């Protein structure tokens, strides 16, 4: 049981250290390889056209961005 507690404590310390580093650096978490861009893959799926849910999401984001621009002016 003591091995479990020591291992659990170490994991908690590592996770807490990562959280503190993330909070202070204000950087997004990213992979070391740079994503799919270096492989020549532009998007995650091979769909020729995005699905309806994604189109709605993108339209909503565009409206929000336009609204922000209008609020600044």
Rosetta constraint file for C-alpha pairs under 8 A:
AtomPair CA 1 CA 5 HARMONIC 6.43 0.50
AtomPair CA 2 CA 6 HARMONIC 6.16 0.50
AtomPair CA 3 CA 7 HARMONIC 6.07 0.50
AtomPair CA 4 CA 8 HARMONIC 5.97 0.50
AtomPair CA 5 CA 9 HARMONIC 6.03 0.50
AtomPair CA 6 CA 10 HARMONIC 6.25 0.50
AtomPair CA 7 CA 11 HARMONIC 6.30 0.50
AtomPair CA 8 CA 12 HARMONIC 6.21 0.50
AtomPair CA 9 CA 13 HARMONIC 6.19 0.50
AtomPair CA 10 CA 14 HARMONIC 6.23 0.50
AtomPair CA 11 CA 15 HARMONIC 6.15 0.50
AtomPair CA 12 CA 16 HARMONIC 6.01 0.50
AtomPair CA 13 CA 17 HARMONIC 6.06 0.50
AtomPair CA 14 CA 18 HARMONIC 6.21 0.50
AtomPair CA 15 CA 19 HARMONIC 6.17 0.50
AtomPair CA 16 CA 20 HARMONIC 6.19 0.50
AtomPair CA 17 CA 21 HARMONIC 6.17 0.50
AtomPair CA 18 CA 22 HARMONIC 6.11 0.50
AtomPair CA 19 CA 23 HARMONIC 6.13 0.50
AtomPair CA 20 CA 24 HARMONIC 6.21 0.50
AtomPair CA 21 CA 25 HARMONIC 6.03 0.50
AtomPair CA 22 CA 26 HARMONIC 5.86 0.50
AtomPair CA 22 CA 27 HARMONIC 6.48 0.50
AtomPair CA 22 CA 28 HARMONIC 7.68 0.50
AtomPair CA 22 CA 29 HARMONIC 7.86 0.50
AtomPair CA 30 CA 34 HARMONIC 7.45 0.50
AtomPair CA 31 CA 35 HARMONIC 6.58 0.50
AtomPair CA 34 CA 38 HARMONIC 7.02 0.50
AtomPair CA 36 CA 40 HARMONIC 6.80 0.50
AtomPair CA 36 CA 41 HARMONIC 5.51 0.50
AtomPair CA 36 CA 42 HARMONIC 7.09 0.50
AtomPair CA 36 CA 43 HARMONIC 7.89 0.50
AtomPair CA 37 CA 41 HARMONIC 5.65 0.50
AtomPair CA 37 CA 42 HARMONIC 6.25 0.50
AtomPair CA 50 CA 54 HARMONIC 6.08 0.50
AtomPair CA 50 CA 55 HARMONIC 6.44 0.50
AtomPair CA 51 CA 55 HARMONIC 6.35 0.50
AtomPair CA 52 CA 56 HARMONIC 6.22 0.50
AtomPair CA 53 CA 57 HARMONIC 6.23 0.50
AtomPair CA 54 CA 58 HARMONIC 6.07 0.50
AtomPair CA 55 CA 59 HARMONIC 6.09 0.50
AtomPair CA 56 CA 60 HARMONIC 6.07 0.50
AtomPair CA 57 CA 61 HARMONIC 6.19 0.50
AtomPair CA 58 CA 62 HARMONIC 6.12 0.50
AtomPair CA 59 CA 63 HARMONIC 6.19 0.50
AtomPair CA 60 CA 64 HARMONIC 6.19 0.50
AtomPair CA 61 CA 65 HARMONIC 6.11 0.50
AtomPair CA 62 CA 66 HARMONIC 6.11 0.50
AtomPair CA 63 CA 67 HARMONIC 6.05 0.50
AtomPair CA 64 CA 68 HARMONIC 6.21 0.50
AtomPair CA 65 CA 69 HARMONIC 6.32 0.50
AtomPair CA 66 CA 70 HARMONIC 6.29 0.50
AtomPair CA 67 CA 71 HARMONIC 6.21 0.50
AtomPair CA 68 CA 72 HARMONIC 6.36 0.50
AtomPair CA 69 CA 73 HARMONIC 6.51 0.50
